[in-house]
Amino acid sequence: MDWSLLGCGASGHVTFAPDEPGLRERLGVSTREGAAWRCLRCGTFVIGEPTTGGPVSSAPRVRRGKELRSAFILRVFAVERGLRAIIFGALAIAIWRFSTSRMSIEQAYDSALPELRAFLRQLGFNVNHSKLLGLIQHAFKLTPHTLALLALAAGAYAAIEVIEAVGLWLLKRWGEYFAMIATSVGIPYEIYDLTAKVTVLRVVAFVINVALVVYLVLTKRLFGVRGGKKAYEARLRSASILQAEIDAAACDAGGAGAPGGPGQPSLAEARGGPGQASDAKTRGRPGQASQTAAPAGPDQPAGVATPGEPEQRGGAATGGPGEARAAGRPAGGGSA
């Protein structure tokens, strides 16, 4: 599945018109129907006005490919955390209301219990061994202080789940760390719970929590795993269409200066990082010869280009910035 095309189909293309001329020529083309701009997510050229424009430093950060898939998975976890928050929030409210009006609820329960017992007995149920009724009767024996603590604990857990859900949904790195730590803290208790009794609900909750922790640590490279944050950001830059065009534009400049203007660092230096071509301005474009010619050896005539280097006239390259032009004949004025 092409997640980039899926993302553009769901939310539209993301095109950008940079102010830098060299980069602008790479991201935009002229067609019979009008100007077309390259989508920073799926890479296709889209006819019409660009989504946004300005200096390259203001370009939108676009998720594509594996990063889009990761965003979808994290938001699924965020929805699951949100459902937990709703359940435990409702439970906290119910316990609190029960603690404030326990006597009236107990009286209503006692008055309705005989009729309920008779009705269930006719259906073939023995309510004397019902776990639900036993739990209700045990709750009547709890002190108001204990009930208040239970309500507070349920409310605190609901608040933690809300923070997890918001951080994961917004795809924030602090949210990933918070979700990983908060989930890891509860795993030992879940293991202890499973040793006491195995139920479907406990197993499902345990599997979801372990999957979230493992996924966050490995894919988001938390706590320095797999190179940590620097390696993670370098992978994002390597998948960026805009970054690839920035590096290519810097290669075209060939050391003549930054596309960003006088006195500013080159775009490759501004956006570069680990694994990026930060020395792009010292290299030629792919398929072109280097500007630096090697000195002639003892068995080689002066001015004749070595393999992979330009021929020279009078020992000096005559190409423009970023490339060298072959003179077409060896030194000394002889015909080629």
Number of C-alpha atoms within 10 A of each C-alpha: 7 12 18 22 18 17 18 16 11 9 9 13 23 20 27 25 23 22 14 17 12 19 23 18 14 17 21 21 15 11 9 7 8 10 15 20 26 23 23 25 26 22 19 14 17 17 18 12 14 19 14 13 16 12 12 22 11 11 16 15 12 17 20 25 19 15 17 18 17 18 16 15 15 22 18 15 20 24 17 14 22 20 16 19 24 15 12 20 21 16 17 24 15 12 19 20 14 20 22 13 11 18 12 11 14 16 11 11 14 13 11 11 14 11 11 13 15 14 12 13 13 9 9 9 13 12 16 10 9 10 10 10 13 12 10 12 14 10 17 16 8 12 11 16 10 12 20 18 14 17 23 17 14 20 20 16 15 24 18 17 25 21 18 26 27 18 21 26 22 14 17 12 14 12 18 24 20 17 26 21 12 16 20 16 10 12 17 12 12 16 14 10 15 14 9 9 8 11 10 8 8 14 15 10 13 20 11 13 21 14 12 18 19 13 16 17 18 14 14 21 18 18 12 14 14 15 12 15 16 15 18 18 15 17 16 18 19 16 16 20 18 26 21 16 18 26 24 23 26 31 24 22 23 22 17 15 16 22 22 19 11 9 8 12 14 25 25 25 19 15 18 20 17 14 13 18 21 18 14 23 24 16 20 22 18 10 7 15 20 19 22 12 20 11 13 14 9 7 6 11 12 18 23 23 23 14 8 11 19 27 25 23 21 15 16 15 21 17 15 11 14 21 22 22 17 18 20 14 16 20 18 11 9 7 8 8
